[in-house]
Amino acid sequence: MEPLQFLRQYKFDDRMVNGDFFPEDRLDISEGDRVGVVLLNLGGPNSVEEIEPFLYSLFMDPAIIDIPVGGIFRHWLCSFIARSRSNKVAKDYALIGGGSPINRLTYDQASNLEKALDRFYGQTTDVAFKVYIAMRYWHPTTEETALRMKEDGVNKVVLLPLYPQYSKTTTGASLVYWWMLQEEGEIERCPTVAVNEYATHPKYVQAISDRIDQKLAAFPEETRSGVTLVFSAHGTPLYEMKRRKDPYCCLIHSTVEQVMNYRGDDLPYHVSFQSKVGPSEWLTPSTPDKLKELADAGRRLVLVIPIAFVTDHIETAFELDIEFREVAMGLGLQQYEVTDGLNSHPLFIEALAEAAVAKLRLPTNEATTSEAAEFYDYNALPRASSEERGCRCHQCEFITEAVQWTPTSVHPAAD
């Protein structure tokens, strides 16, 4: 579907903030089924030539960027913005190798996830798991991925976002596009479920903590107790939280709190937001403002954690590691480090596998239960009470709490 066609058919409704585009019930899986697990991600240009069309596709999506013009006028405006920004953005990409690493790294994640699903679940249930990627603003597109799944004989689908914290602007944008293509008959309709969020999955939390420990080793041992952690998340316009009740901000803070609980609150920490575009007010504080605040308070050692990004791309490799590093050094910080993205961290891959299977009822047999992977029933997962979370932003709307990943006592097919 061309961006202009999608723009003309798109209409905001509550499913954009609650993710209810697909049935809540888990899919019943039988022996011999071929389950397609689709990793939903942003995508990115592989070369300078791809930057302008990538930006155009991104700017045209009404689910991620609200522009008070529609139809052909938005097409002209987005074409102009993409063309005018492409030269500047090309210079940024040149500093990280000339293209985005997100495509290569997402393929790596897909390959590792497919192996994990087969090892932990497929071999003992005679279910074939195939993992695909669908980039919302570049290739492989949703349409390309759906066609490949049809050719591979996939008959059940799990949509698994590489966005741990649900937002209308990320997971919602991908889900509504997949749903609309099905409604319009542009991709084949088959039984489909979606994982909305896994913001506090214990293995995801542990993987983040592990990345923190790995980068703390870059600080001299005698100075590590003086390091301040800054969890930097991609920002969203404030009205998404205030008017539309987007749960994203609450889920970001849920993740941060669980990470610090896991670490025993060993270091001081802060949450900030990055990548603001346009004149509207966004979630605050911004990461550069937070760095200035810390510098003014005499903090000289900072470790930044890209908390909402699980795959390295322009906003980690350039914005955090190059652009904000220059800001930090200009403010007088002595040492500024950025953790690596989770990418294919083994614990994160296991978290993805468990999140996907939590939306399925697998066939059972004596060998089903795996010692290496937990079983979860996504629909039965409880949520923490709002009073229990202390990590909140100063504008908190108390919209939601993250699901609490509590393993089932039996294999999920046996309930």
DRENDO-1510 file (C-alpha; in Angstrom, 1 decimal, always signed):
<recs>
REC; n; res; u; v; w
REC; 1; MET; +0.0; +0.0; +0.0 .
REC; 2; GLU; +1.4; +3.4; -1.0 .
REC; 3; PRO; +1.9; +5.9; +1.8 .
REC; 4; LEU; -0.7; +8.3; +0.3 .
REC; 5; GLN; -3.3; +5.5; +0.1 .
REC; 6; PHE; -2.7; +4.5; +3.7 .
REC; 7; LEU; -2.9; +8.2; +4.7 .
REC; 8; ARG; -6.3; +8.6; +3.1 .
REC; 9; GLN; -7.7; +5.4; +4.8 .
REC; 10; TYR; -6.2; +5.8; +8.2 .
REC; 11; LYS; -8.4; +7.0; +11.1 .
REC; 12; PHE; -7.3; +7.1; +14.7 .
REC; 13; ASP; -9.3; +5.0; +17.2 .
REC; 14; ASP; -8.7; +3.5; +20.6 .
REC; 15; ARG; -7.0; +0.5; +19.2 .
REC; 16; MET; -4.0; +2.6; +18.4 .
REC; 17; VAL; -3.4; +3.0; +22.2 .
REC; 18; ASN; -4.6; -0.4; +23.4 .
REC; 19; GLY; -3.3; -2.6; +20.6 .
REC; 20; ASP; -6.6; -4.5; +20.2 .
REC; 21; PHE; -6.4; -5.0; +16.4 .
REC; 22; PHE; -6.2; -8.8; +16.8 .
REC; 23; PRO; -8.0; -11.3; +19.0 .
REC; 24; GLU; -6.9; -11.5; +22.7 .
REC; 25; ASP; -7.2; -15.3; +22.9 .
REC; 26; ARG; -4.1; -17.4; +22.3 .
REC; 27; LEU; -3.8; -19.3; +19.1 .
REC; 28; ASP; -4.4; -23.0; +19.2 .
REC; 29; ILE; -1.4; -24.7; +17.6 .
REC; 30; SER; -1.5; -28.3; +16.3 .
REC; 31; GLU; +1.3; -30.7; +15.4 .
REC; 32; GLY; +2.5; -29.9; +11.9 .
REC; 33; ASP; +1.5; -26.2; +12.0 .
REC; 34; ARG; +3.9; -23.7; +10.6 .
REC; 35; VAL; +4.0; -20.6; +12.8 .
REC; 36; GLY; +5.4; -17.4; +11.4 .
REC; 37; VAL; +6.8; -15.1; +14.1 .
REC; 38; VAL; +7.2; -11.6; +12.6 .
REC; 39; LEU; +9.6; -9.1; +14.2 .
REC; 40; LEU; +8.2; -5.6; +13.7 .
REC; 41; ASN; +10.8; -2.9; +13.5 .
REC; 42; LEU; +11.4; +0.6; +12.1 .
REC; 43; GLY; +13.8; -0.2; +9.3 .
REC; 44; GLY; +16.5; +2.2; +8.0 .
REC; 45; PRO; +18.4; +3.1; +4.8 .
REC; 46; ASN; +21.2; +0.9; +3.8 .
REC; 47; SER; +22.8; +3.6; +1.6 .
REC; 48; VAL; +22.8; +7.3; +0.9 .
REC; 49; GLU; +20.4; +6.7; -2.0 .
REC; 50; GLU; +17.8; +5.2; +0.2 .
REC; 51; ILE; +17.7; +8.0; +2.8 .
REC; 52; GLU; +15.2; +10.2; +1.0 .
REC; 53; PRO; +12.6; +7.6; +0.2 .
REC; 54; PHE; +13.0; +6.2; +3.8 .
REC; 55; LEU; +12.4; +9.6; +5.3 .
REC; 56; TYR; +9.4; +10.2; +3.0 .
REC; 57; SER; +7.8; +6.9; +4.1 .
REC; 58; LEU; +8.4; +7.8; +7.8 .
REC; 59; PHE; +7.0; +11.3; +7.6 .
REC; 60; MET; +4.0; +10.2; +5.6 .
REC; 61; ASP; +2.7; +7.9; +8.4 .
REC; 62; PRO; -0.1; +9.6; +10.3 .
REC; 63; ALA; +0.2; +7.1; +13.1 .
REC; 64; ILE; +3.6; +8.4; +14.0 .
REC; 65; ILE; +3.6; +12.0; +13.0 .
REC; 66; ASP; +0.5; +14.3; +13.1 .
REC; 67; ILE; +0.7; +17.0; +10.4 .
REC; 68; PRO; -2.4; +19.3; +10.1 .
REC; 69; VAL; -2.6; +18.7; +6.3 .
REC; 70; GLY; -3.8; +15.7; +4.5 .
REC; 71; GLY; -3.9; +14.0; +1.0 .
REC; 72; ILE; -1.8; +15.4; -1.8 .
REC; 73; PHE; -0.7; +18.4; +0.3 .
REC; 74; ARG; +0.9; +16.2; +2.9 .
REC; 75; HIS; +2.6; +14.2; +0.1 .
REC; 76; TRP; +4.1; +17.4; -1.3 .
REC; 77; LEU; +5.2; +18.6; +2.2 .
REC; 78; CYS; +6.7; +15.3; +3.2 .
REC; 79; SER; +8.5; +15.0; -0.2 .
REC; 80; PHE; +10.0; +18.5; +0.4 .
REC; 81; ILE; +11.0; +17.7; +4.0 .
REC; 82; ALA; +12.6; +14.4; +3.1 .
REC; 83; ARG; +14.5; +15.9; +0.2 .
REC; 84; SER; +15.7; +18.9; +2.3 .
REC; 85; ARG; +16.8; +16.7; +5.2 .
REC; 86; SER; +18.4; +13.9; +3.3 .
REC; 87; ASN; +21.8; +15.7; +2.8 .
REC; 88; LYS; +22.2; +16.5; +6.5 .
REC; 89; VAL; +21.1; +13.0; +7.5 .
REC; 90; ALA; +23.5; +11.5; +5.0 .
REC; 91; LYS; +26.4; +13.2; +6.9 .
REC; 92; ASP; +25.2; +11.6; +10.1 .
REC; 93; TYR; +24.9; +8.1; +8.5 .
REC; 94; ALA; +28.4; +8.6; +7.0 .
REC; 95; LEU; +29.8; +8.7; +10.6 .
REC; 96; ILE; +28.3; +5.3; +11.4 .
REC; 97; GLY; +29.4; +3.5; +8.2 .
REC; 98; GLY; +27.1; +5.0; +5.5 .
REC; 99; GLY; +23.9; +3.2; +6.3 .
REC; 100; SER; +21.8; +2.0; +9.2 .
REC; 101; PRO; +22.9; -1.1; +11.1 .
REC; 102; ILE; +19.3; -1.9; +12.0 .
REC; 103; ASN; +18.5; -4.1; +9.1 .
REC; 104; ARG; +21.5; -6.4; +9.5 .
REC; 105; LEU; +21.1; -6.6; +13.3 .
REC; 106; THR; +17.4; -7.3; +13.0 .
REC; 107; TYR; +18.1; -10.2; +10.6 .
REC; 108; ASP; +20.6; -11.5; +13.2 .
REC; 109; GLN; +17.9; -11.3; +15.9 .
REC; 110; ALA; +15.5; -13.2; +13.6 .
REC; 111; SER; +18.0; -15.9; +12.9 .
REC; 112; ASN; +18.8; -16.4; +16.6 .
REC; 113; LEU; +15.2; -16.3; +17.6 .
REC; 114; GLU; +14.2; -18.9; +15.1 .
REC; 115; LYS; +16.9; -21.2; +16.5 .
REC; 116; ALA; +15.7; -20.6; +20.1 .
REC; 117; LEU; +12.1; -21.2; +19.2 .
REC; 118; ASP; +13.0; -24.5; +17.5 .
REC; 119; ARG; +15.3; -25.6; +20.4 .
REC; 120; PHE; +13.0; -24.7; +23.3 .
REC; 121; TYR; +9.6; -25.4; +21.7 .
REC; 122; GLY; +9.5; -26.7; +18.1 .
REC; 123; GLN; +11.5; -29.9; +18.5 .
REC; 124; THR; +9.3; -31.2; +21.3 .
REC; 125; THR; +6.0; -30.3; +19.7 .
REC; 126; ASP; +6.5; -31.0; +16.0 .
REC; 127; VAL; +5.7; -27.4; +15.3 .
REC; 128; ALA; +7.7; -25.4; +12.8 .
REC; 129; PHE; +8.7; -21.9; +13.8 .
REC; 130; LYS; +9.8; -19.5; +11.1 .
REC; 131; VAL; +10.9; -16.0; +12.0 .
REC; 132; TYR; +10.6; -13.0; +9.6 .
REC; 133; ILE; +11.1; -9.3; +9.9 .
REC; 134; ALA; +8.8; -6.6; +8.7 .
REC; 135; MET; +10.1; -3.0; +8.5 .
REC; 136; ARG; +7.5; -0.4; +8.8 .
REC; 137; TYR; +9.3; +2.2; +6.7 .
REC; 138; TRP; +11.7; +0.2; +4.6 .
REC; 139; HIS; +12.4; -3.3; +3.2 .
REC; 140; PRO; +11.4; -6.0; +3.8 .
REC; 141; THR; +8.0; -4.4; +3.9 .
REC; 142; THR; +4.9; -5.9; +5.5 .
REC; 143; GLU; +3.6; -6.8; +2.1 .
REC; 144; GLU; +6.9; -8.5; +1.1 .
REC; 145; THR; +7.1; -10.4; +4.4 .
REC; 146; ALA; +3.4; -11.6; +4.1 .
REC; 147; LEU; +4.0; -12.9; +0.6 .
REC; 148; ARG; +7.1; -14.8; +1.7 .
REC; 149; MET; +5.2; -16.4; +4.6 .
REC; 150; LYS; +2.5; -17.5; +2.2 .
REC; 151; GLU; +5.1; -19.1; -0.1 .
REC; 152; ASP; +6.6; -20.8; +3.0 .
REC; 153; GLY; +3.2; -22.3; +4.0 .
REC; 154; VAL; +2.8; -20.4; +7.2 .
REC; 155; ASN; -0.7; -20.9; +8.6 .
REC; 156; LYS; -0.5; -19.1; +12.1 .
REC; 157; VAL; +1.1; -15.7; +12.8 .
REC; 158; VAL; +2.5; -14.0; +15.9 .
REC; 159; LEU; +3.3; -10.3; +15.5 .
REC; 160; LEU; +6.2; -9.6; +17.9 .
REC; 161; PRO; +7.4; -5.9; +18.1 .
REC; 162; LEU; +11.0; -5.0; +18.7 .
REC; 163; TYR; +9.6; -2.3; +20.8 .
REC; 164; PRO; +9.3; -3.6; +24.4 .
REC; 165; GLN; +7.1; -0.7; +25.6 .
REC; 166; TYR; +3.9; -0.2; +23.6 .
REC; 167; SER; +3.3; +3.1; +21.9 .
REC; 168; LYS; +0.8; +4.2; +19.3 .
REC; 169; THR; +3.8; +5.6; +17.4 .
REC; 170; THR; +5.8; +2.4; +17.2 .
REC; 171; THR; +4.0; -0.9; +17.9 .
REC; 172; GLY; +0.6; +0.7; +17.1 .
REC; 173; ALA; +1.8; +2.1; +13.8 .
REC; 174; SER; +3.0; -1.4; +12.7 .
REC; 175; LEU; -0.1; -3.2; +14.0 .
REC; 176; VAL; -2.6; -0.9; +12.3 .
REC; 177; TYR; -0.8; -1.2; +9.0 .
REC; 178; TRP; -0.8; -5.0; +9.1 .
REC; 179; TRP; -4.5; -5.0; +10.1 .
REC; 180; MET; -5.4; -2.5; +7.4 .
REC; 181; LEU; -3.6; -4.6; +4.7 .
REC; 182; GLN; -5.6; -7.6; +5.8 .
REC; 183; GLU; -8.9; -5.7; +5.8 .
REC; 184; GLU; -8.1; -4.4; +2.2 .
REC; 185; GLY; -7.2; -7.9; +1.0 .
REC; 186; GLU; -3.6; -6.8; +0.1 .
REC; 187; ILE; -2.1; -9.6; +2.3 .
REC; 188; GLU; -3.5; -13.0; +3.1 .
REC; 189; ARG; -5.7; -13.2; +6.2 .
REC; 190; CYS; -4.8; -16.0; +8.5 .
REC; 191; PRO; -5.1; -16.6; +12.3 .
REC; 192; THR; -3.0; -13.8; +13.9 .
REC; 193; VAL; -2.1; -12.6; +17.4 .
REC; 194; ALA; +0.1; -9.9; +18.6 .
REC; 195; VAL; +2.3; -9.3; +21.6 .
REC; 196; ASN; +1.7; -5.8; +22.8 .
REC; 197; GLU; +4.5; -5.3; +25.3 .
REC; 198; TYR; +7.1; -7.1; +27.4 .
REC; 199; ALA; +8.4; -4.1; +29.3 .
REC; 200; THR; +9.3; -6.0; +32.5 .
REC; 201; HIS; +10.0; -9.5; +31.2 .
REC; 202; PRO; +12.7; -10.7; +33.6 .
REC; 203; LYS; +15.2; -11.8; +30.9 .
REC; 204; TYR; +14.8; -8.5; +29.1 .
REC; 205; VAL; +15.5; -6.7; +32.3 .
REC; 206; GLN; +18.5; -8.9; +33.1 .
REC; 207; ALA; +19.9; -8.4; +29.6 .
REC; 208; ILE; +19.7; -4.6; +30.1 .
REC; 209; SER; +21.5; -4.9; +33.4 .
REC; 210; ASP; +24.2; -7.1; +31.8 .
REC; 211; ARG; +24.8; -4.4; +29.1 .
REC; 212; ILE; +25.1; -1.9; +32.0 .
REC; 213; ASP; +27.7; -4.0; +33.7 .
REC; 214; GLN; +29.7; -4.5; +30.5 .
REC; 215; LYS; +30.0; -0.8; +29.9 .
REC; 216; LEU; +30.6; +0.1; +33.5 .
REC; 217; ALA; +33.9; -1.8; +33.0 .
REC; 218; ALA; +35.0; +1.1; +30.7 .
REC; 219; PHE; +35.2; +3.3; +33.8 .
REC; 220; PRO; +38.2; +3.0; +36.1 .
REC; 221; GLU; +37.3; +0.7; +39.0 .
REC; 222; GLU; +37.9; +3.3; +41.6 .
REC; 223; THR; +35.5; +5.7; +40.0 .
REC; 224; ARG; +32.5; +3.4; +39.2 .
REC; 225; SER; +30.6; +4.2; +42.4 .
REC; 226; GLY; +30.5; +7.8; +41.1 .
REC; 227; VAL; +28.8; +6.9; +37.8 .
REC; 228; THR; +25.3; +8.2; +37.1 .
REC; 229; LEU; +23.0; +6.2; +34.9 .
REC; 230; VAL; +20.8; +7.9; +32.3 .
REC; 231; PHE; +18.1; +5.8; +30.7 .
REC; 232; SER; +17.3; +7.5; +27.4 .
REC; 233; ALA; +14.1; +6.7; +25.5 .
REC; 234; HIS; +12.8; +7.9; +22.2 .
REC; 235; GLY; +10.4; +10.8; +23.0 .
REC; 236; THR; +6.8; +11.2; +21.8 .
REC; 237; PRO; +4.6; +14.3; +21.7 .
REC; 238; LEU; +3.1; +15.1; +25.1 .
REC; 239; TYR; -0.4; +15.1; +23.7 .
REC; 240; GLU; -0.1; +11.4; +22.9 .
REC; 241; MET; +0.0; +10.8; +26.6 .
REC; 242; LYS; -2.2; +13.6; +27.8 .
REC; 243; ARG; -5.0; +13.4; +25.2 .
REC; 244; ARG; -4.8; +10.0; +23.7 .
REC; 245; LYS; -3.6; +8.1; +26.9 .
REC; 246; ASP; -0.7; +6.4; +25.1 .
REC; 247; PRO; +0.8; +4.0; +27.7 .
REC; 248; TYR; +4.4; +4.4; +26.5 .
REC; 249; CYS; +5.8; +6.7; +29.2 .
REC; 250; CYS; +4.4; +4.6; +32.0 .
REC; 251; LEU; +5.9; +1.5; +30.4 .
REC; 252; ILE; +9.3; +3.1; +30.0 .
REC; 253; HIS; +9.4; +4.0; +33.7 .
REC; 254; SER; +8.2; +0.4; +34.6 .
REC; 255; THR; +11.2; -1.0; +32.7 .
REC; 256; VAL; +13.6; +1.4; +34.4 .
REC; 257; GLU; +12.3; +0.6; +37.9 .
REC; 258; GLN; +12.6; -3.2; +37.3 .
REC; 259; VAL; +16.1; -2.8; +36.0 .
REC; 260; MET; +17.1; -0.8; +39.1 .
REC; 261; ASN; +15.3; -3.2; +41.4 .
REC; 262; TYR; +17.2; -6.1; +39.8 .
REC; 263; ARG; +20.4; -4.2; +40.4 .
REC; 264; GLY; +19.6; -3.3; +44.0 .
REC; 265; ASP; +19.5; +0.5; +43.2 .
REC; 266; ASP; +23.3; +0.4; +43.1 .
REC; 267; LEU; +23.8; +3.7; +41.3 .
REC; 268; PRO; +21.9; +7.0; +41.0 .
REC; 269; TYR; +19.7; +7.0; +37.9 .
REC; 270; HIS; +17.5; +9.3; +35.7 .
REC; 271; VAL; +15.1; +8.9; +32.8 .
REC; 272; SER; +15.2; +11.2; +29.8 .
REC; 273; PHE; +13.9; +11.4; +26.2 .
REC; 274; GLN; +15.6; +12.1; +22.9 .
REC; 275; SER; +15.0; +12.6; +19.2 .
REC; 276; LYS; +12.4; +15.5; +19.4 .
REC; 277; VAL; +11.2; +16.8; +16.0 .
REC; 278; GLY; +8.8; +19.6; +15.2 .
REC; 279; PRO; +7.5; +22.4; +17.3 .
REC; 280; SER; +5.1; +20.6; +19.6 .
REC; 281; GLU; +5.8; +19.8; +23.3 .
REC; 282; TRP; +7.3; +16.4; +23.9 .
REC; 283; LEU; +8.0; +14.2; +26.9 .
REC; 284; THR; +10.6; +15.8; +29.1 .
REC; 285; PRO; +13.3; +16.1; +30.2 .
REC; 286; SER; +15.3; +15.8; +27.0 .
REC; 287; THR; +18.5; +13.9; +27.2 .
REC; 288; PRO; +20.7; +17.0; +26.5 .
REC; 289; ASP; +18.8; +18.9; +29.2 .
REC; 290; LYS; +19.4; +16.0; +31.6 .
REC; 291; LEU; +23.1; +16.0; +30.8 .
REC; 292; LYS; +23.3; +19.7; +31.5 .
REC; 293; GLU; +21.5; +19.3; +34.8 .
REC; 294; LEU; +23.9; +16.6; +35.9 .
REC; 295; ALA; +26.9; +18.6; +34.8 .
REC; 296; ASP; +25.6; +21.6; +36.7 .
REC; 297; ALA; +25.2; +19.4; +39.8 .
REC; 298; GLY; +28.8; +18.3; +39.6 .
REC; 299; ARG; +28.3; +14.9; +38.2 .
REC; 300; ARG; +31.2; +14.0; +35.9 .
REC; 301; LEU; +30.7; +10.4; +35.0 .
REC; 302; VAL; +27.7; +9.3; +33.0 .
REC; 303; LEU; +26.5; +6.0; +31.5 .
REC; 304; VAL; +23.6; +6.3; +29.0 .
REC; 305; ILE; +21.3; +3.3; +28.4 .
REC; 306; PRO; +19.1; +3.4; +25.3 .
REC; 307; ILE; +16.2; +1.9; +27.2 .
REC; 308; ALA; +13.6; +1.8; +24.4 .
REC; 309; PHE; +15.9; +0.6; +21.6 .
REC; 310; VAL; +16.8; -3.1; +21.3 .
REC; 311; THR; +18.5; -2.8; +18.0 .
REC; 312; ASP; +21.3; -0.3; +17.3 .
REC; 313; HIS; +20.5; +2.3; +14.7 .
REC; 314; ILE; +21.0; +6.0; +13.9 .
REC; 315; GLU; +19.6; +7.1; +17.2 .
REC; 316; THR; +22.0; +5.0; +19.3 .
REC; 317; ALA; +25.1; +4.8; +17.1 .
REC; 318; PHE; +25.0; +8.5; +16.1 .
REC; 319; GLU; +22.7; +10.5; +18.3 .
REC; 320; LEU; +23.7; +9.0; +21.6 .
REC; 321; ASP; +27.2; +7.9; +20.9 .
REC; 322; ILE; +28.4; +10.8; +18.8 .
REC; 323; GLU; +26.2; +13.9; +19.0 .
REC; 324; PHE; +25.3; +13.7; +22.7 .
REC; 325; ARG; +28.9; +12.7; +23.5 .
REC; 326; GLU; +30.0; +16.1; +22.1 .
REC; 327; VAL; +27.3; +17.8; +24.2 .
REC; 328; ALA; +28.5; +16.0; +27.3 .
REC; 329; MET; +32.1; +16.8; +26.8 .
REC; 330; GLY; +31.2; +20.4; +26.1 .
REC; 331; LEU; +29.4; +20.5; +29.5 .
REC; 332; GLY; +32.5; +19.4; +31.3 .
REC; 333; LEU; +31.8; +15.7; +31.9 .
REC; 334; GLN; +35.0; +13.7; +32.4 .
REC; 335; GLN; +33.7; +10.4; +31.0 .
REC; 336; TYR; +30.6; +9.6; +28.9 .
REC; 337; GLU; +29.7; +6.1; +27.8 .
REC; 338; VAL; +26.7; +4.5; +26.0 .
REC; 339; THR; +25.8; +0.8; +26.4 .
REC; 340; ASP; +25.5; -1.4; +23.4 .
REC; 341; GLY; +22.1; -2.2; +22.1 .
REC; 342; LEU; +20.6; -5.6; +23.2 .
REC; 343; ASN; +20.7; -6.8; +19.6 .
REC; 344; SER; +21.1; -10.6; +19.9 .
REC; 345; HIS; +22.0; -10.8; +23.6 .
REC; 346; PRO; +21.1; -14.4; +24.5 .
REC; 347; LEU; +18.8; -13.5; +27.4 .
REC; 348; PHE; +16.9; -11.0; +25.2 .
REC; 349; ILE; +16.5; -13.6; +22.5 .
REC; 350; GLU; +15.0; -16.0; +25.1 .
REC; 351; ALA; +12.7; -13.2; +26.3 .
REC; 352; LEU; +11.4; -12.8; +22.7 .
REC; 353; ALA; +10.9; -16.5; +22.4 .
REC; 354; GLU; +8.9; -16.7; +25.6 .
REC; 355; ALA; +6.9; -13.6; +24.7 .
REC; 356; ALA; +5.9; -15.1; +21.4 .
REC; 357; VAL; +4.9; -18.5; +22.8 .
REC; 358; ALA; +2.9; -16.8; +25.6 .
REC; 359; LYS; +0.4; -16.0; +22.8 .
REC; 360; LEU; +0.1; -19.7; +21.8 .
REC; 361; ARG; -1.4; -22.9; +23.0 .
REC; 362; LEU; +1.1; -25.5; +21.9 .
REC; 363; PRO; +0.4; -29.2; +21.6 .
REC; 364; THR; +1.6; -31.2; +24.7 .
REC; 365; ASN; +3.5; -34.3; +25.1 .
REC; 366; GLU; +5.9; -35.8; +27.7 .
REC; 367; ALA; +8.9; -33.8; +26.3 .
REC; 368; THR; +7.1; -30.5; +26.0 .
REC; 369; THR; +8.4; -28.7; +29.1 .
REC; 370; SER; +11.9; -27.2; +28.6 .
REC; 371; GLU; +14.2; -26.5; +31.5 .
REC; 372; ALA; +15.7; -23.6; +29.5 .
REC; 373; ALA; +12.6; -21.6; +28.9 .
REC; 374; GLU; +9.6; -20.5; +31.0 .
REC; 375; PHE; +6.0; -20.8; +29.9 .
REC; 376; TYR; +3.7; -17.8; +30.2 .
REC; 377; ASP; +0.0; -17.2; +29.4 .
REC; 378; TYR; +0.1; -13.6; +28.1 .
REC; 379; ASN; -3.6; -13.0; +28.6 .
REC; 380; ALA; -3.5; -14.1; +32.3 .
REC; 381; LEU; -0.5; -12.0; +33.2 .
REC; 382; PRO; -1.4; -9.6; +36.1 .
REC; 383; ARG; -0.5; -5.9; +36.2 .
REC; 384; ALA; +1.1; -4.2; +39.2 .
REC; 385; SER; -1.0; -1.7; +41.1 .
REC; 386; SER; -0.2; +1.9; +40.2 .
REC; 387; GLU; +0.8; +2.6; +43.8 .
REC; 388; GLU; +3.7; +0.1; +43.7 .
REC; 389; ARG; +5.7; +1.9; +41.0 .
REC; 390; GLY; +7.9; +4.8; +42.3 .
REC; 391; CYS; +9.7; +5.6; +39.0 .
REC; 392; ARG; +7.5; +8.1; +37.3 .
REC; 393; CYS; +7.8; +11.2; +35.1 .
REC; 394; HIS; +6.8; +14.6; +36.5 .
REC; 395; GLN; +3.8; +14.6; +34.1 .
REC; 396; CYS; +2.6; +11.1; +35.0 .
REC; 397; GLU; -1.0; +10.4; +34.0 .
REC; 398; PHE; -1.0; +7.0; +35.7 .
REC; 399; ILE; -2.3; +5.4; +32.5 .
REC; 400; THR; -1.2; +1.8; +32.9 .
REC; 401; GLU; +1.2; -0.5; +34.6 .
REC; 402; ALA; +3.3; -3.2; +32.8 .
REC; 403; VAL; +2.2; -6.8; +32.8 .
REC; 404; GLN; +4.1; -8.9; +35.4 .
REC; 405; TRP; +5.7; -11.9; +33.8 .
REC; 406; THR; +4.7; -14.7; +36.1 .
REC; 407; PRO; +5.3; -18.2; +34.8 .
REC; 408; THR; +2.3; -20.6; +34.6 .
REC; 409; SER; +2.5; -23.7; +36.8 .
REC; 410; VAL; +1.7; -25.9; +33.9 .
REC; 411; HIS; +2.3; -25.9; +30.2 .
REC; 412; PRO; -0.1; -23.3; +28.7 .
REC; 413; ALA; -1.8; -25.8; +26.4 .
REC; 414; ALA; -2.9; -27.8; +29.4 .
REC; 415; ASP; -5.3; -25.3; +30.9 .
</recs>
